[in-house]
Amino acid sequence: MQPDAIERLRALCGGVRDGALLRMSIASALLANNDAPAAITELREALRFDPGYSAAWKLLGKTLADSGDTAAAANAYRSGIDAAIERGDKQAEKEMTVFLRRLTKA
């Protein structure tokens, strides 16, 4: 995604459209531009808006793992599994359980 598109999304932050989905979109765009640290910040902000957003937990775990922070990634996956269980999101629960198992075996 073009940097100006990311800035247009960021311009919506703090307004009525700000929320978990907007922050997840920004994080995805930042990851497409290889800016993992900024994406992690946005994912954490998404989770501040909606702690039960299992897709954000999953992407946060993956991004942290790819960045080499396995302890934080494992914690993110555990929180994501809890969130998925609470919302009945079986697929996300299964995926994060597999990712966590792979991470802890490495």
PyMOL commands that set and color helices and strands:
alter all, ss='L'
color gray80, all
select helices_A, chain A and resi 3-11+20-32+36-49+54-66+70-87+90-105
alter helices_A, ss='H'
color red, helices_A
deselect
rebuild
show_as cartoon
